[in-house]
Amino acid sequence: MATKFAQFLKDNKIDPRRILTVSKRIERLQPTDRKLKFAKKAAKGEGAKAAEGAEKPAKPRSGRPVTPRLIESASVGKAVAGPAKTRLLRAVNRILEQKKKPAVDLKTVF
């Protein structure tokens, strides 16, 4: 029996190779992400605490795309970590967006 993820890919005619390429493009580090990481590292090195009223900076991209091993694990039904599921979901939603279909949530796919 196929898992929910494998069945979802089959029903929506999504090729796993396409997930790999889309994820690589989505998760690639941008200059803004590098600036955020550098600012965080610089603030940590100073040892001074940030003001409590200050807003939290936006989270940078992970820089870690979906791998073939991850897709295989999700398709077979092995345990997949939460951040990995989120990366898969972002890639699948981007593909669905390109196909003019509505985005899905995590519970629909996993």
C-alpha positions in Angstrom: 0.0 0.0 0.0 1.3 3.5 -0.9 1.8 6.1 1.7 -0.2 9.4 1.7 2.8 11.2 0.2 3.3 8.7 -2.6 -0.4 8.6 -3.4 -0.5 12.4 -3.4 2.4 12.6 -5.9 0.7 10.0 -8.1 -2.7 11.7 -8.0 -1.3 15.1 -8.9 1.2 13.7 -11.5 4.2 15.2 -9.8 7.6 13.8 -10.8 10.0 13.4 -7.8 12.8 14.8 -9.9 10.9 18.0 -10.3 10.6 18.2 -6.5 14.4 18.0 -6.3 15.0 20.9 -8.7 12.3 23.1 -7.3 13.5 22.6 -3.7 17.1 23.4 -4.8 15.9 26.7 -6.1 13.6 27.5 -3.1 16.1 26.7 -0.4 19.2 28.3 -2.0 20.7 31.0 0.2 20.0 34.5 -1.0 22.1 37.6 -0.1 19.5 38.7 2.4 19.8 35.3 4.1 23.5 35.6 4.4 23.1 39.1 5.9 20.7 37.7 8.5 23.1 34.9 9.5 26.0 37.4 9.7 24.0 39.8 11.9 22.9 37.0 14.2 26.5 35.8 14.5 27.8 39.3 15.1 25.2 39.9 17.8 26.0 36.6 19.5 29.7 37.5 19.5 29.2 40.8 21.3 27.6 39.1 24.3 25.1 41.9 24.7 21.5 41.0 25.0 19.1 42.6 22.4 16.5 45.0 23.6 13.4 43.1 24.8 11.1 45.3 22.7 13.0 44.6 19.5 11.3 42.4 16.9 12.7 39.0 16.0 14.5 39.0 12.7 13.0 36.9 9.8 14.3 33.4 9.6 16.7 32.8 6.7 16.3 29.9 4.3 17.9 26.6 5.4 20.2 26.2 2.4 19.3 22.5 2.6 17.3 21.2 -0.4 15.2 18.1 -0.6 17.4 15.0 -1.4 16.5 11.8 -3.3 16.9 9.9 0.0 14.3 12.1 1.7 11.8 11.6 -1.1 12.4 7.8 -1.0 11.9 7.7 2.8 8.7 9.7 2.6 7.4 7.6 -0.2 8.1 4.3 1.6 6.7 5.5 4.9 9.8 5.8 7.0 10.1 8.4 9.7 10.8 11.9 8.4 11.8 14.8 10.6 9.6 17.9 10.8 11.9 20.4 9.0 12.3 17.9 6.2 8.5 17.5 5.8 8.3 21.3 5.7 10.9 21.5 2.9 9.0 18.8 1.0 5.7 20.7 1.5 7.2 24.0 0.2 8.5 22.3 -2.9 5.2 20.5 -3.6 3.2 23.7 -3.1 5.4 25.6 -5.5 4.8 22.9 -8.1 1.1 23.0 -7.5 1.2 26.8 -7.8 2.8 26.4 -11.2 0.1 24.0 -12.2 -2.6 26.5 -11.1 -3.8 24.3 -8.3 -4.4 25.3 -4.7 -1.7 24.9 -2.1 -2.1 22.1 0.4 -1.3 21.8 4.1 1.0 19.3 5.9 -1.8 17.0 7.0 -3.0 16.5 3.4 0.5 15.3 2.2 1.7 13.4 5.3 
